[in-house]
Amino acid sequence: MINFQPFSGTVTMISDFSVSENDPAAGCYKLFSVDNGFGNSVNFVVEPTTYFVDHLMVGVGDRVTGYYDANAPVPMIYPPQYRALVMVKETPYQNVKVSYFNNQLVSSDGQLRLNVSPYTQIILQNGQAFTSPPANRNLIVIYGASTKSIPAQTTPYKIIVLC
C-alpha cells in the first residue's frame, strides 16, 4: 500500500533531470526544488506519470504540495529527493487530500471522511467516469469546506481514482 506523504512549499527551481547517460527520455523528467519557508527543502523528481491536479502548469514561485510514497526507497542525500506521485498547485478555496480511503471513506490518517453526493464528480486519472464505489482505494479528493470534527467531514467536488 502506498503511504502518501505531502510536502508543501514554494518552487525555487525547475530543471531537467536525466535518469541515464544518452537518455532517450531527455527532457521528460524534471527536478522541482521546493522550500517550505522554515529551512526545509525537498527535490521532487517529476516523471511523465506524475499526476498534476487540474493539469495546471507549475512554475518557479508557485506554492505546491507534492505527494510521495514514504515507504519507497530514497537516496541518502540532502536535500531529500522523492519521486513525485501527485503534484498540487495551490489555488484559493480548494483543498486537496491524497490518501487511501477505507470502506467508510475515511482517509488512512483518520483526518478526513467523505460524504459523496450525487453531484460529486468521480473520475479516473484520464478524465473518464469511474462507475464503481470509490471505497477502499487511493484517491485524490478535491473539496472546499469541511467540519471541525475529528475526522473532518466534507462533501467533495471531485474525486480522482488512482488505479
N, C-alpha and C positions, 0 to 999 in steps of 0.2 A: 504494500500500500504506500502511496506517495504521501509524505509528510510535508505539506505545503507550508513554507515559512516566508513571511514577507520582509522586505527591506525597503524603506521609503526614504526618499531624499531628492536632491536636485542633480540632474545630469550635468556633469562638469566636462565630460569629454566623450566623443564618439569616434571610434577608429575602426579600420578594417582589422579583422582577426584571421590569421592564417592557421589552418589546422595541420598543414604539412607543406613541405617544400614542393614547388611545381604543382601547387594545389589547383585542380580543375574547378573547384568551387570558390576561387578567389573572389572576394567582394561579396559573397553570400553570407558570410559570418561577420558580425560586428562585436566590438567590445564597448559596452556602456560603462563609464565610470560614474558612480553615484555617491554623493556625500550627504549625510543626514543632518549636517549643521552642528553636530555635537562631537565632532572629532572622529567619527567613524565613516569609513569608506568601503565600498564594495565594487568589484568589477563583475558585470554580468556579461556572459557570452550569449549573444543573441543569435539564434540559429534560424534557418528558414522555417522551422516548425514552431518557433516561439509564437504563441498566440497573443496578439495585441488587441485588447478590448476596444471595441468600436473601430478597429483598424485605423486608429489615429497615428499620424506621423509624430515622432518624438525627436526633439532637437535639444541642443545644449541650452541649459537654463530652465528646462521643463521640470516640474515636480512629477515624479513617477513612483510607483511601487512595483518592485519586481518580486515574483514568487519563484522559489526554487525548492527542490526536494532536499530537505535537511538530512535524509537518510542516504543520499548519494555521496560517493567518494569525491573529495575535492583536493586539489594540490595544496600543500602546506606552504603557502606564500602569503605575503602581505602587500596590498590589501587582499582579503579573501576573493576568490574567483569562483562564481557559481554559474551553472548553466540555467539561464532564464527559461522557465516553462511558460509563464504568463507575465505580460507587462501591462500596467495600467497607467495611462496618463491621467493625472488628477484633473477633474473637472468639478465646478461648483454644483452643489445639490445632488451629487451622485456618490454613493458608497458602493464599494466592491468587496466581496468576500470570496476567496478561492479556498475550497476545502472539500473534504469528504463529508457528505451529509447522510446520516443513517436513515433507518426506516421511519423515524419520527421527524425527519427533515431537520435534525439538529446537527450543527457543524461538529467536526471532530474535537474541537477545543471547548465545546459546550457553551459558546458565547452567542450563537445566533440560531433562531428557529424560524423556519419559513412557513408562511401561510399562503399557499399557492391559490390564486383566484383564477376564474375563467379568463381574465384579462392578462394574466401573466404569460408572456411570450416564452416558450420553451423551444430552444433550437440546438442544433449541432454546431460544431466549430465552423462548418462550411456554410452555415446560414439556412440549412434545410430544417423543416419542422421535425421535432422529436415527439413521438406519439406514445411512448411508454411512460410509466411513472418515473419521476426523477429521483426517487429514494434510493439509498444505497449506492451512490455514485459520486464521483468527483465532479464538482460543479463550480462554475463562475457565476456568482449571483450579483446582479446589479439592482440596487434598491435605493430608496430615499430615506424617509423617516423610519425610526424603529422605537420600540418601547424601551423604558429604562429598567425593565425586569432582567432577571438572570435565568435563563438566557433571554437576550433581547429578542423580540418578535417583530417580523416585518412581512409585508406583502411585496415581493419583488416585482420590478418592472419586467425584468428579463432574466432568464436562466439559460446559461450555455453549458451544455453537457459535454464533458471531456471523456470521450470514449477511448 
